[in-house]
Amino acid sequence: MHINAAYIIDFLAYKAGRPLKLKELAKELGIAEKDYSSFRSTVKQLLAEGRLVKLRRSRLGVPSELNLVVGRITISKGGSGIVLSDSGQQIVIAPTHTLTALDGDKVMVRVSGEVEGEIHGKVIKVLERAERNIVGIFRSGEHFDFIVPDNKKIHRDIHIAPGLSKKARDGERVIAKITQWDDPYRIPDGEIVEKIGMPGDPGTDLLTVIKSFNLPEEFPRRVSDEAMQAAEYFTPEELNRRRDFTGESIYTIDPVDARDHDDAIAVEKTGRGYRLGVHIADVSFFVRENTILDKEAFERGNSIYLPGMVIPMLPEKLSNDLCSLKPHRKRLVYSTIMNFDDNGKMNDYEIVEGIICSKAKLNYEQVQNFFDTGRADEAIGKVADGLEPARELARILFKRRMAEGSLDFDLPEAIISVDEKGEITSISNRVRLESHRLIEEFMLAANRAVALHVFRLGQKFLYRVHDKPDKEKVEAFSYLVSTLGYHFPASDNMKPIQFARFLERLKGKPEEEFLNELMLRSMKKAVYQPQNIGHFGLAFSHYTHFTSPIRRYPDLMVHRLLKKLKHGRYSDKLNKQLATVLVNVGRHCSETERTAEAAEREAIKIKQVAYMAKRIGQEYQGVISGILNFGFFVRLGDTGAEGMVRLSTLDDDYYKHDEKHFRLVGRRTGRTFRLGDPVLVGIQSVDKIRNEINLFLIESTGKEIPAKQKKRKK
């Protein structure tokens, strides 16, 4: 007799009505002697997963019936934790109640009560350690060796026993794993599994990021072999069955150093408005479902862009060759052809499998120069007739989108140039050109059209959604900006247009950049899921990702779903399968996207610190971007780097942290430092191990608080 795991849990929770010993449970379920061994193994697995728990006198119970919750713990830099259960319940864990849990571990939590609307609890068992590389600095102590983890969420050093150090040098960055940690009052035991190198050595910085975030590296041999064989799919028969766009004036616009070109465009003026063709590399033709190549792409989820390095989702044979829309080469595409009126309203659209032959490979600066001067080089000259209507349409679409309430966060993006050794040659902020906006608008239009198309058909699909922000976070943002003299009322049912109008008010103000960033932080993260709830930030009721299948797995999935729709492969059975598959794909790809973003931020920060290490004593204009009780952070001009001015370096007064108004106030002089204030600072020192930049203040606009605002001593 086979008893599945779900039935065992349901029986204990609802039918038995009380915890039972193993043999009592077997008897109640009618388990035959010949099936007992298999039954016992199933129960053992349920205990390991935390779906059952063993109580006193070896009785088995269901966690949910015993005020216990199982979930992954997220630990903050301060040491506190958050456990999110499968049901969505969020439990706050104090630093003293995390037991031996580390960030990402699967834990069992006993709920202890509610405090000010928050559910609190304590970890009673670590069920499963998260797969992780612990990257840190090896220290050879007088009495024992240990590792100081780079990750500030790991609050314990790791003891390394004699013989387990791989002969690492003192101060060397290494990768370790924990071998044992059962007692929260002792430090974990571990061993070194790999040496990275000394901090500051060429090549160690990006390797540190790759290892810290468990990023993929080389493709397995079988994956690369399968990618090489994909060229065989390209046949004359396939070309003949597709819509032929090879005679059209189609071109790509990308960064000057781009090697993978997954989108091409063509725009023409018509009697009724504009015709826009967005042609996307048909990656799904080469990456077949459930192949080794497909599974590897899914695991990676997306390409990752680090300074001077790309970790691609697909092998180079596909990303830079077969799928890349190179000029003067026939390439397979999935095309969205849209017709707009003169006001930017889409009248109709068509989604077809096609073939193109790009007439020109352009870059953003090249196109912008043509817009600014009217002068066309050889490449521009081949498609110049299509660039002016493209510019007109992009402006119309942008204006319409802004009027509908779409948010246009104009945040700086660090551009870090490195040489062949990985040494930084320059750091600057990317200038957002009109040519950038042109491609942005056309990709948004195509993504929107595809989402609307499938939604109207009522079939299961993968959407890119962005939920409305939590009222509490909006209220916090509203209060913060009020201290800077802005009025931004928060309410239960805020619309995107309210945020858009506030962003418009910030244009050209000194605090525009960091308030843009703070508003963005007050919002939820966009995710992938099959339930369409719209995209708050874009003010779109329907949205998906269709335009970047070379570097994003969700786009590849969307292409496959469109083909199934077109060729009549959707069925009740498929819809039932997709109900689960799309949830898993959406969740996994949302997680890999977050990991990629965090890794990219960390890599940029490491490069910025290395850049500043060679500029000790140099002066920089900056803006105060954060206030703490021991100092303030400053964002340094075009470098995008952030450093700290510590109060211990200010000798003109004693400064008090006014948390309510997000400022520091001099006790004697009334001099203030507040968010958004421009300052002139110098580079005092750099800590490459902690990735910190220490600054000294040269000049500020800190003003004295009028006497009536100062507190008088009674």
N, C-alpha and C positions, 0 to 999 in steps of 0.2 A: 504493500500500500504506500503510495507516494503522498506525502503531506507537504504542500509548498509553504514557504516562509510567511507569506501574507496571511495564510489561514491560521498558522500558529499564533501570530501576533493578534489577530482578530479574536481568536478563541480566548486568549489570556485577558484581553482587554474587556470583552463584552459578554462572553458566555461563562467563563470560570468565575469571574467577579472577584478574584483574589489571586495573589501570587502563589505559585505551585512549585514543588520540587520537580526535578527532571523526570523522575519515574512516575510521579503523580500525574504530570502533564501527559506522559506517554500513555498511561492507563486511561485517562479521560478522553484522549484522542483515538484510542483503540489501536495503538501501534503494535503490530505483530513483532515477535522476537527477532525474526529474520530481517525486519526493517529498522530495528532499534539503532544499529550502528549508524545508518544513514541519517536517521532522525537526530541522533546526538550530534552529528557533524553539522547539520543544518542549524541547530540551536547554538552550537559553538560559534558559527559564522555570524549569527544574529547578535550574539554577545560582543564579538569583535567589532561589529559595525555600529554598536550602540543602539540597535533597534530593540534589544532586550537588555535588561540589567539584572545582575545577580545580587540578591539581598542577603540579610542574615539568615543563617541556617540553610544556605544554598537555595533559597527560593528564587524563582524567576518572575520578573515583573516587566510591565511595559512602561517605558520612561514617561510618556505623556499622562499616564494614570497615576504617576508618583511625583508629580510636580518637578519632573526632570525634562530638560531640553537638550537635544543633540544638534550641533551645528559647527560651522567653521568660525574660529575666533580671529578677529582683526585687532591687533594690538597697536596702540598709538606710541609715539615717541616718548610720551610721558609715562607709559607703562600700563595704562588702563586698557580694558578690552571691550569689544562689542561682539556678541555672538548672535548670528542671524540664523534662526531655525528654518526648516524646510517650509513651515507654514507662514513665514514672513515675520514672526515674532522677534523683536530685538531686545536682547538682555545686556545690561551694562555690568561689566565686571571690574571691580576695583583692583588696583595694582597688587594689593596684598592677597587677592583671591584668585589669581591666575594659575596657581599651583606651578606645574612645570611646563605650561603651555607656551608655545612660541607662535608668532604671527602665521596664520594660515593652517594651524593644526585643527584636526577634528576633535571636539571635546564634548564631554557631558557636563551639563550645568544644573545645579539645583537652584531653583528660583527662590529667593529669600523674601521678596516683598516689593512694594512700589514706593518710590520716593519722588515727590514733585512730578508725577506723571511718567516717570521712568521706571521700567521693571529692572530690578537688580538681582544678581545671583552670584554664585561662586562655582568655579570649576572643581569638579570632584574626580574627574578622570580624563586623561588624554587618551583618546581612542586610536588616533592615527596621526603620525607625524607627516606634515606636508613635505613633498619632495623639494628639497632646497639645497643650494650651494651656500655655505656660510663663508663669505669672503671677509678677510680681516688682516690685521697686522700681527705677525708673530713676535712674541716677546720672550726672550730667554731670561728668566728670573733667577735670583740667587738660590731659591729653594725648589722651584718648579717652573716649567715652561707653560705658556698660555697664549691664547689668541684674543685680541680685542676686535670684536666684529665691527665692520663698517656700518652695517645696518643698525640705525639708532633704535629700531623697534626690538632688537635683541639686547636685553638689558643685563646680560651676564657674560663675563669672560668665559672662555672654554679651556679647561685644563687639558694639556697635552702630555701624556705619559712618556717616559724615556723610551726612545726607539720608534716613536710614532710621528716624529717631526720632519722626516724626509730631509734631514740636514739643512733645514731652512735657516737663513741668517736672521739675526735680530733686526727687526724693522722691516723685514720682507713681507710683501703682501702674498697671502696664501689662500687656498680653498680648503675648508675643513668640513667634516661631518661629525655630528654628535653620535657617540656610540652608546652612552648611557646617561640617563638623568631621571632619577625617580624621587629625589629628595629636593624640594624647593629651597631648603636651607643650605644646600651645597651647590657649588658651581658644576656645570655639566662636564662630563668626560668626553673627549673627542680625539680625532686623529686627522693629520694633514693628508689630503688626497692629491694635492697638486700645488706646485709653486708657480706664482704669476711673475714675480720680479719685484725690484725695489720701486717704491713710489717715485714717479718722475721719469723712470726709464722709458725710452721710446717704445710704443706699442702696448705698454701695460695698462694704460688708462682705458682704452676701449675693451681690452680683454677683461678688465675688472668689471665693466658694465655687463658684458656678455655673460660672464660667470655668475654675477650677482643676481641677475634676473632670469637665469636659466634659459637664455635665448638659444635658438637653434644655430648650429654652425654649418658644417659641410653637409651636403645632401648625401644620403646613403647611396651606395653604388647602384642598387636596383632602381632607385628613383631616377637617377641621372640616365641610366640606360633606357628606361621607359620614355623619358623626354626625348632622347635622340631618335627613338623609333616613331615618335609622333609625326614626323615628316611624311611617313608613308600614308597617312590619312589623306593627304593633300592630293586629290585626283582630278582629272578633267571633268569627270561626271559631277563632282561636287561643285565645280565652278559653273557648270552649265545650268544647274538647278536654282542658282541664286540670282537675285536682282543685280544687274550689272550697272555699277556707278563709276566705272573706270573712265568714262568720258567727261565726268564732271570736274570742276575746279575745286578739288578737295585738298586740304593741307593740315598740317599739325602745328601747334604752338606749344612749346614746352620750355623748361629751364635750359639754359645754354649747354649744361653738362648732362642732360638727360640721355639715358640709353634705352629706356623702355618707353615706347610711345603707344599708349592704349586708347587714345581718342583723337579723332580728326573731325573737321567741320567743313561745311560749305554753306554759304548764305547768298541768296539772290533776292533782288527786289521783284515783286510781282504786281500785277494790276490791283490786287486786293490787299497788299501788304508785303509780307516777307515769307520766304520759304527757308527754313533752317534744317539742315541735315546734320545730325550728330552720329558719327560712325564709330563704333566701339569694337575693339579687337575681340573676335569670337573665340575666346579662350576655351569655352566649353566644348568646342569641336575637337580640340587637341587633348584636353584633360577629361578623359571619360570617367563617368561615375563609378565609384567603388574600386578604382584601380589603385595600385600602390602610389602612383603619382598624386591622385586625388586625395588619398588619406594623408599624405605628407603635407599637401597644401592646406587641408583642413586643420591639421595639428598646428601648423604655423599661424594660420588665420589671416595674416597680413604680412606685407614687407615692412621692414624696420629700417629707418634712415638715421644713421649715426654720422657725425662729422667725418667726411672722407671715406665712408663705408656704407654699403647697403647689404642688409641680410634679406635676400629675396624670398618671396613666397613660392616662386617657381624657379626651376633651374634655368640657367642663362640661355640654353638652346631655345627655350620658349619665350622667356621674358624679354630678351634682347634680340631675338631673331624671328622665329616662326610667327609669334603673335604680335611683335612690334610693327607698327604701321610705318615702315620705312618708306622714304620717297622712291618713286619709280619702280616699286615692287607690287605685284598683285597680292592683296591680303584679304583674308576672310573677316567679315565684320557682322555685327548685329547693329542695325541702323534704326534710329528713330527720326522720321521725317515729319516736321511740324510746320503748319501754316498759321501765321499770326496776322492780325489786322494791324493798322497803323498805331493802335493804342496798346499793343502788346497782348491782346487777348488771343488765346489759341483757338482757332476755328475748327481745326481737325488735325489728326495725326495718323501715322502709319508706322508699324513696327515690323521690320522685315530682315531676313537674312540676306546679306549682300556681299559684293566683292568690290574693292576699291583699288585705285592706284594713286597714291598721294602725289600731288604735283610739286610739293615743296615742304621742306622741314624748316620751320621758323622757330625763333626763340622770342621770349617776351620783350627783351630790350630792342631787338631788331624791329618788331612790329610797332613798338612805342615810338621809335625813331621815325618810322614812316608816318605815324599819326601826327607827330609833332612837326615834321619838316616837309612832308609830302614827297620826299626823295625815296625812290625805290631802288634797292640793289637787285642783283640778278635773281635771287630767290624770290624776293617780294614781287618783282615784276611779273612773275609767272601767275600770280594769284591776286594782283593788286585790285582788279575789278571787283573781287568779292570781299575785300577787306573793308571798304567804306560802308556798304550795306550791313556788314557784320557789326561795325562800330555803331551804326545807327540803331540797329535792333537791340544790341546789348544795353545801350543807354535807355531805350524805351522799356525793356524788361526790368532793368534795375529800378527805374523810377516807379513803375507799377508795383514792384515788390515792396519797395519802401512805403508806398501809400497804403498797402495792405497790412503793414505792421511788422514786416520782416526785420530782424535785428541785424545790424551791420557792425559787428565788433571789429574795430580796426586796431588789432593788437600787434605789437612789434614781434617780429620773428627773427631770431638770431641766425645770421648767415656766417658760418665759420669755414674759412678756407684753410686747408692743410696741404703740406707738401708730401712727397712720396714717403717720407719717414714718419708722417703723422704729426709733424711739428706745425704749429699754428702760424699762418702767414698774415691773416687778418681776421677781424671780427667786426661785423656791422649789422645793422637792422635792415631787413629786406624792405625795399621801397615798393609799396603796393601801386602798381601801374594800372592804367586803364586797360592795357592788354591782359593783365591778370583778371580783372573784373569781367572782361569779355568772355573768357573761357569759363569762369565761375558761373556766369548767368546761363550760358548754353548748357552746361552740365546740370545745373539745377533744373532747367526746363525739361531736359530729357528724363531725369530721374523722376520728376513730378508726373510727366506724361505716362511713364511706364506704370507707376503706382496707381494712378487713376484708372488706367486701362484694366488692370487685373482686379481692382476693387469693384469696378462696375460688373465684372463677370462673376463676382461672388465666390471666388476660389481661394483656397489656402495659399498664403504668400508670405514672404519675408519683408517686413517693412522696417524702415529706419524711423524710429519714433523718438519724440522728445516731450516728456510730460511737463505739465505746468509746475512752477516752483512751489515749494512748501511756503505757507504763509509765514511761518516763524522765521525762515531765512530772509524772506523779503522784508519783514518788519525790522530785522537786524540791519539789513542794508539801508532801509529807509532812515533808521535812527542814525546810522553812521554818516550818511550824506547830509543829514540835518545839522550835524555839528560843523559841517563845512559850508553851511549857508544855503543848501539846496532843499527844495520841497519835493518829496517823492512819496505820496501817501500809499500805504499798503492796504490791500483789501482781500476778501476771500476769493473773489472771482476776477483776478487781474487779467488783462488782455495783452498780447504782444505789443500792440500799438502804444500802450502806456510806457513800456520799456523803451520802445523805439524813439518816442518823443523825448524821453530823458537823455538818451544817447546823443540826440541831435543838439540838445542844450549844452552838452559838454564839448562840442567841437571847438578846437582851438584853445581850450582852457589848459593851464599847467597840470591840473589833476585829471585830465581826460584819460590818459593811458591807464593809471592805476585804478580809477573808478570803473572803467570798462572791464578791467580784470576782476575787480571785486563783484561787479554785477554778474559776470559770468560764473564766478564761484558760488553765487547765491542760487544758481539754477541747478537743475538736475542734469545728469549726464545723458546724452543721447545713446540709445541702445538699439539692438536688432531684436525684433520679436514678431510673431505672426498676428498678434492683436493690433489692429490699426487704431491708434489714439491720436494720430496727427503729429505734427512737428511744431511745438510751441515757438522755438527760436526763429524758425523760418516763416511762421504763420501759415503753414500749409496744412490742409486737411488730409492730404495723402502724399507720402514721400517714401522713396526707397533708394538704394544704392545700386546703380546699373552701369556706371561709366568707368569703373576702374577694376576690371576683373583680373588684370595682371598682378595687382598688388593687394586686392581685398577678396577674401573668399566669399563673403555675402554677395558680392556682385556676380561672381561665378555661379553661385546658387540661383540667383535671380535669372540669369540667362537660361539656365536649365529649365526652370519653372516656366519661363515664357515659351520655350520650345515644346514642352509637354502640352501647354495650352494650345499652341498653334497646330500641333499635329494630332490633337485629340487624344492625348494619353492620360488626361485627368480622368479619374473614376472615383467612385465612392471608396474603393479600397485604398487608392492613392491618397485621397483626402484624409482618410483615417490614419494612414502612416505619417503623413505630413504633419498632423496635429502634434505628434511627439517629436519628429525629426526637426521641424523648424524651431521648436522651443529650444532643443539642445544646440542646434547650430547657432541660433541667436545668442544664447547665453555664452557659449564657448567663444564666439567671435567678439562679443562685447568685452569679455575678459582679456583676450589676446590684444585687443585694441588698447585697453587700459595699460596693460603691461608694456606695450610698445611705446606709448606716450610717456610713461614713467621712465623707461630706459633712455629714451631720446632726451628727456629733460636732464637726467643725471649725466649723460655723456656731454651735453652742452655745458653743464655746470662745471664738470671736471676740466674741460677745455678752457672755459673762462678763467678758472682759478689758475691754471698753468700760464695763461696769457698774462694775467696780472702779476704773477710771480716775477716776471721780467721787467716790471714797471713800478717797482717800489719807489715811493717818493713822488711819483707823477700825480698831477692834479686832474680831477674830473668834475664836470658838472653833473649833478644828479638830482633826484627827487626822493623825498622820504616816502618809503613804501610800506613801512611797518613800525609800530611802536611797542616796546616791551618795557618792563620795569627796570631793566638794566642797560637800555640803550635803544637805538633806532636803526632800522635797515634803510639803505639808500640804493636805489636803482641807478646805475652809472651810465648815463647817456646812451650813445649808440651801441655800446658793447652789450647791453642787456644784462650785464653781471650785477650781482647784488652783494653788498658788503655791509658790515655793521660798524657804527660809531658807538663805542661803549661809554657809559656815563663816567666811568673811571678816568677817561681821557679828557673830560671837560672840567677845567679847574676854576671856572669863573663863578660857579654857584653850585648849590646842592639842588638836584632836580627831583621832583616828585611826579610819579606816574598818575595822571588823571585819566583813569580807565573810561570814565563816563563820556569824556569828550575826545578820547583817542589822541592824547597829547602828553608831552612832558613840560612841566612848568618849573622855572627857577624860583626857589623859595625866597631869595633876597631881591632879585632883579625883576622877576615876573617874566623873564624871557621864555618863550615857548618854542617847542618843536612839535609840529603836527603833521598828519598825513597830507601829502601833496606839496609840502613846502620845498622850494628849490634850494639846494645847498651846493657849496663848493667843498670838495673833500680831497684828501690825498690817500694814496695807498700806503698803509703803515706796515703791514706784514701779511703773509699768506701761509695757511696751513694746508699742505697738499694731502695730508692724511685725513683730516676732518673736512676737507673741501670748503674752507672758510676764508673769506677776505676780511681783514681788519682795516678799518679806515680811521683817519683823524680829520676832525672838522677844521676847515680853513675859514669859511664864511657862510652865513645863513641869513635868511630874512626873518628869523625868529623875532617876534615883536613882543613888547612888554604888554601884559594884561592891564587894562585900566584898573585903577585903584578899587572901584566899586565891585569888581569881580574877584578881588583877592579876599581870602578869608581872614578876618581879623581875630587875633587872639583875645579871648575873654578874660 
